[in-house]
Structure formats: C-alpha cells, structure tokens
Amino acid sequence: MESNKEKKKTCGTICLKYLLFTFNFLFWLAGGAVMAVGTWTLVQKSDYISLLSSKIYAVSAYILIMAGVIVMVTGVLGCCATFKEQQRLLRVYFVLLLCIFLLEILAGVLAYIYYQQLNEELKENLRETMVKKYHQPEQDHVTQAVDKLQQEFKCCGSNNSSDWAESVWIRSGQANQRLVPDSCCKKPIITNCGERDHPSNIYKVEGGCITKLENFILNHLQIIGAVGVGVACVQIFGMVFTCCLYRSLKSEPY
C-alpha cells in the first residue's frame, strides 16, 4: 500500500515537471513577444513620444521591455529548477514569476490610465509644442516628429492648418514666406511648397493631427495593455504549477 502511494506521488511529480517545462517554453516565447512589443514602441514610434508631455506612454513600453528580459531569463531558470528538482530554485522561480506578474499588471494599468487622459493632454499640449518648438534651436527632435506626423497621417496643424499662423517659426520670418511647413503638402513634396495653403496643395483634415495622433496612440496603448495583462494572466498557471511541484517534491520521501 505504501509503495503504491509513493508511485502515485512520483507519477504526479513527473506530470507536473512536464507541464511546468511546457509552460516555461511557452513563457520564454511570450517573453520575447513582450520585449518585442516594448522595443517596437520605443524604436519605431519614438518620434511621437517627443510630442507628448507625459512619460507614461514611454514608461509603459520600458516596463514591458524589462519584464520581457526577466521573463526570458526566468524561463531558462524555470527549466533548470524543474529538471533538477531543486526546491530552492523553485522558490526563486516563483518569486520572479510574481515580480514579472506585478510588472506586467503595472504596465497594463499605466496604459489604461493614460488611455483615459490622452485626449486632454493632446488638446492642451500638442498645439503649444508645434507652435512654439517647430524649427527652433535645440528642438530638432520636435521638428522631425512634427514633419513625420504630418506626412504619415496626412494632416496639417494640431487642429487645422490655420494653427501655423501662430507659429514662432512663421511669425519670426524664418519660414521664408511659407504659410505652413512643407510637410503639410500633398506628395510630391518640393521645397517651399508650403507657400500655398490651398486644399489642393496641402492636407486639410477635419480634427487636424490631434485626432490622428490620438487614434494612433490609443491603438498602441491597447496593444501594450493587452500584452501586459494577457501574459500576466498566463503566469498564474505557471505559479500554480510551481506551487504544486514544490509541494509534491517536499512531500516525497528521499
């Protein structure tokens, strides 16, 4: 009777080991995906981050990158802890899973909070940024971001093209008789094409660049939030498997 009980425990432990190993492999892949989303947000969309006064968007991406790196390292550690059946490694693994879980939940919460306040921030700050910093000394990153924004989203000005009449760049005479930046022009863009602000020449979009940028960032915040919370929920299974394996190893006779 005693030997059958031990055999059952051993079979249960083996099943848990393979379940946890499978989870770790999938978890490692998920870590790569999380890190990729965070890196893509910062590298590919970094120009637009410079147009935002709040750093929450960037912080959420940094948290995902950090969580992704820790996930990939933790996945390897989890495999080692599983096959070596070391209770101490399993404890460390569980703590790391818990830390990653909290990091990803934090990224998701930050993305949700920023999602709620994005519209107000853009209304308050985007026009001021474009009007006061475009083509000004030591503001090249803003100039490049604005030009990229207007060309990619086919818009002109924060609310509409008339916003540029208040621009420091135009009012100071630096614009060389341009009424709007050349990046407002419909393709093909030529130098000084911004001298004519007729709808046939420049983009006249209802809502201006604010609406376009808001929709773009909202979509990315949804991705950041979904990835963070989604992977965090999957980790619950990993923590449950780890606890079960730990208890199973602890109860087995040596």
Order of alpha helices (4+ residues) and beta strands (2+ residues): alpha-alpha-alpha-alpha-alpha-alpha-alpha
